[in-house]
Amino acid sequence: MATLQAIIFDVDGTLAETERDGHRVAFNRAFAAANLSWHWDEDLYGELLTVAGGKERIRYFIDRYAQRDDPAYQLPAKLSDPADLSRLIADLHAAKTIHYRQLVQDGKIPLRPGVRRLMDEARQLGIRLAIATTSAPDNVIALLETALGSDSPDWFAVIAAGDIVPAKKPAPDIYHYVLDHLGLDPDGCLVIEDSQHGLAAASQAGLRTVVTVNDYTRHQDFSQAVLVLDHLGDVGQPARAIAGNLGTGTVLDVNLAQHLLTVPFPAR
């Protein structure tokens, strides 16, 4: 039987509700600062989350919405060629990152239930931690340092973030990168994700995955997950199994994580 050697965490929507309360708000602040009339409400942002990556999300929005006649979605008139558009997207994304970090530093984005508990237990037992995310590295570090402590980035053997690999989730590249740098086989690792894209990426890398759903992802297809929960569970906040078996406990702990490595991969 494989022994649990590492737990690999996604970030956005998994460690914290960063999408709705963080990135979405930061995008809107960046648009306003650039004198753009764009506003991403919660429903629109849910659609945009089908696209991985912040710059990619802006471009998708422009392609799908900003070419319309609706003045609320107009592009700036100064844009005259594709290079101008690329610069606008890069500038907006850079500004959004600054606004996001400020939201994090202001404590506006707390961790989801059970995240700190599971990390602490894993560290006490010598199980390695890793991060695999499409979020920008600076955003990840800001969240970790604010929510977990200034030394917390050192808890992770690997922090794989942003454009570190050619293809973003649902491609498996980020998970292959993490496994290579951990020097581990997939059988000894468990992934914690929140989205269908993340689950697809991990599954293609041969990794078993627990999904903790949120408001944006709860209706997605998680048939390839070994367990689907509403959250990881904490003291006074028992987790609820949406699919799979939580056993007799009320949280995802290291013992359950170890057991989940024995669960066969769901049939494709």
QUIWODA-V652876 format. One record per run of one state. SS is the DSSP state (H for helix, E for strand, L for the rest). FROM is the first residue (numbers start at 0). TO is the last residue. If there is no record, write none. Layout:
# QUIWODA-V652876
ss: (SS:SS)
from: (FROM:FROM)
to: (TO:TO)
This chain:
# QUIWODA-V652876
ss: (L:E:L:E:L:E:L:H:L:H:L:H:L:H:L:H:L:E:L:H:L:E:L:H:L:H:E:L:H:L:H:E:L:H:L:E:L:E:L:E:L:E:L:E:L:H:L)
from: (0:5:9:11:12:15:16:17:33:41:48:53:66:70:73:81:105:110:111:114:124:127:132:136:148:151:155:160:172:182:185:188:193:195:204:207:212:226:229:233:234:236:237:240:243:253:260)
to: (4:8:10:11:14:15:16:32:40:47:52:65:69:72:80:104:109:110:113:123:126:131:135:147:150:154:159:171:181:184:187:192:194:203:206:211:225:228:232:233:235:236:239:242:252:259:267)
